[in-house]
């Protein structure tokens, strides 16, 4: 029997999870030829056919491939655990850490994580994927990301979760807005003025439903997928915004004020989503770093 290698198992798992030689090669940062050769050698070593390669249709697993896949993952997990234990003994962490981050959270969490890991674990290479919440969680459950940062309302089934920070939306106003003098504002008060709303799902639906459930019809003036655009428009007093994070100035430098919403609105906490299974030492360091994340 030829020698079986961890690299062969790694490439096989990548092919099984991506259903593509091309995507597996990109994920593993090697050539397609290297992945194909490793897969062929693994099949020869085991004496079974693991995949069916279909031109223009991707790769499908055979019955044997589906049986072997969990075993291959388990071997790789055990190998990673061994590496983690060695790193902990040496008190160092190194290598890539793939983190998914919902787009509107990036400006709040990524700078902190880069600075924190630069101080505590400079040998860890942080690789961020900024996308919508559903895509990020699909990538994580497919093994392409180690963890995802997103909002509670965006969580999909099948993920483990850790609460990072408790958040609720608040009204963002220009100091010139008629409601800016109040310490708190109600949704009924806001409904009388133009709104600049963040056009992200499920945030937009949740925001509108808070009005509709109270028989209120908000005056939605502008929708945008950019938090910075919302802040700039609010800074120009074109409308009010409803955001999870506050800042004293817009990106253009105009002053902003945040006001608590007096109605009982549901929380939408910042969460860390994790895949099922073993938590690596690098992810444990990520959890520790988020415990020091400043409130915004």
N, C-alpha and C positions, 0 to 999 in steps of 0.2 A: 504493500500500500504506500502510495506517495505521501509526502509530508503535507499535512493540512496546516494552513497558516491563519492567523488572526486577520490578516489583510484580506484573504479570500472571503472569510466570513463577513467582514465589514462591507465589502463590495456587494456580496450577495444580499445582505440586509438592505443596503441602499437601493439595489435594483428592485427588491421585493416591495419596498415602501414607496418608491417613486414610479414603479411600473415602466421604467425607461432606462436604457443604457446611457443615453445622453444626460438625463437629469441626475442619474447616480454618479456619473463621472464629474459633473459640475459640483455636486454636493461634496464629493470626496476630493475635489481639486486635483484630479488626474485626468489622463486622456481616456477616451472611449475605448481605445484599443487595450489599455491596461485593465479596465473593468471587464471587458469581454474575455481577455486571456485568463484573468483570475477566476472568472465564473466557469470557464471551460476546464481549468485545472481542478477546481473544486469538484465539479461533476465527475471527472476522471478519478479523483482520489476516493470519492464516496461510492462510485460505481452506479450512480443514478442520474437521471435527467431532472434537473431542478426547475428549469424554465423552458417556456416556449417563446421563441423570439419571432415576432410577426412584423415584417416590414410595414412601416407606416401605421401600425396599430399598437405599438408598444410591446411590453413583455408580460406574459402571464405565468403564474406559478403552476407547476404540475402538482398532482396529489402528494408526491414525495416532497416537493418544495414547500408545500403548506405545512407538512409534518415537521420538517427540519427547521423552518423559520423560527419558531419559539425557542428551540434549542440553541440556535445560533445567537439569538438575542441574549439568552441567558448567559452564554459563554462570554459574550462581549461585555455584559453588565458586570459579571464577576471580575473580568480583567480590569474594568474601570474602577471597581471598588478597591481592588488591590493597588492600583495606581494612586487612588485617593488616599488610602491608608499610608502609603509610602510618603506622599506629599505632606500629610499631616504630621508624620514622624519628623520629617525634615522641616516642618513648619513653613512650607512654601507651596504655592499653587501656581500652575502654569498651563499654557495651552489656550485654545479658543473657548469662549463661552457665548453661545448663540442666544440672544435675548430678543423676543418679540415685544414691540411697544406700540400701542394704539396711537395713531397720528397725533391727536390733540394732547396726549400726555408727554410727548417727546421732550418738549422744551422744559418741562418740570422735573423729569426724572433722569434723563440721559446725562446732563452735565454733572449732576450729583454722583451718579454711578461711575462715570469716567474719573472724577476726582478721587472718590473713595477707593476704588480699586488701584488707582495710581499710587496711593499712599500705602495701602495695606497689602495688596497683592499685585505688584507691578508686572509680574510675569504672565498674568492672565490677559489674553487678548479679547476685548469685548467686541462682539460683532452684532450690530443692531439691525433688526428688520422692522421697518415702520410701515404698517399696513392697516387695513380694517380688521376688526376684532375676529370676525369669522374666519378670514384667511389665515390669520396668525395662529388661531387654535387648531385649524386643520393641519398646518405645517408642524405644529408642536406634537400633535398626536401621531403624525407620520414620522416623527423622529428627527425633524429638521431644525427644531428649536428646543432649547433646554427649559425655557420658561417664557411666560407672556405677562406683560403688565397691561391691564385694561380695567374697565369699570364693571361693577357688580352686575348691572343690567345686561351686559354683553356676554356673560358666561355661557358656554355651551356645555351640554352633558359630557361626562367622561373625564373631566379635569379635577384634580385636587386643587384646593384654593387656600390662600392665606390672606387675611385682612391686613392691608398695609396702612391705610388711613381712611377714616370715616369722613365722607363728604356729602354735602347737600348743595343744591344749586342756590345761587343768590342773584339778586338783581344788580347789574352793572350799569351805572349811570354817569352822564356828564355832570359836573357840579352845577351846570346851568339848567339841568332838567328840573321841572316843577316838583318832582318827588324827592329830589336829592336832599332836601332839608329834613326829611323824616328819618328816624332811626330804623324803622321797619316799614315795609310796604306790603300791601296785599295784592293778590292776583287780580282782584276786582279793580283796584286802583290802576294797576299796570295795563289792564285791558283797554283803558281809555286812551292809551298812547301807542304810537308806532313801535313795533318790535323788530329787532335785528336778531334772527335766530340761527343757531348752528344747525346746518343741514346734514346731520349724521344720524344714522340709525343705530340703536333705537332712541337716541336722545330727542330727536325732533318729535316723534310720536308720543313719547312720555311727556314732553313739555306741553304739547297741544292738548293731550288728554287731561292734564291738570286743570286747564281752563274749561274744557268742555264738560268735565265732571261737575263743575260748579255753575253750569249754564252760562258760561262766559264765552264771548267770541273775540279772541285777540286780534289786534290789527297787525297782521304780519306784513311788514313792509319789504324786507329783504331777507333772503336766505343765502347762506354761504357755508362752505365746508372748512373755512379757515377761522380759527380762533382770533388770530391777529387782525383779520379783516373786521370781525365783529367789534373788537376793541377799538380799531381806528374809526369805524362808523359811529360807535357810541361816543368816542372822544370828540367827534364833530357835532354831537348832539342831534344826530339824525334819528336815533331811536334808543331804546334800552336793550340790554342783552341779558340773557339768563345763562350763567356759566358756572362751572364747578370750581374754578380757581380765580382768585382775585389778584389784581395788580394796581398800583397807584397811578400808573401812566400807561397810555397806549403806545404801541411801537412808534408812532409818529411823535411821541413826547407830550401829548395832551393829557391833562389830569383826568382820572377816573375815580369814582367812589363805588364801594360795594355796600349794598343794603340787604339785611336779612329779610327773608320772605316770611311774613307773619302766619301764613297758612301752614297747615301741616303737610309738608311735601316729603315724599319718601327719600331715604338716603340713597346715594349711588356711590358706594365706597370704591376706593382704589384697591384693586385686588391683584395678587400674584397668582397666576394659574400655572399649575405644574402637571406633567403627564403622570399617569399611574406608574408605580414602581419605585425603584431606588432613587434617593436624592443624593446627588454627587456632592463632594466637598466644595466644588465651585458654586453650585446652586445654594449650598448652605451659607457660603460667603455672601452670595447675592441677597439672601434673606436677611443676614446680619446688616448689610449695607442699607437695606430699605428701612430697618428699624431706626436709622439716623436720618432718614429723608426729611428735610424741613417741610413744615406746613406751608401751603400756599393759599 
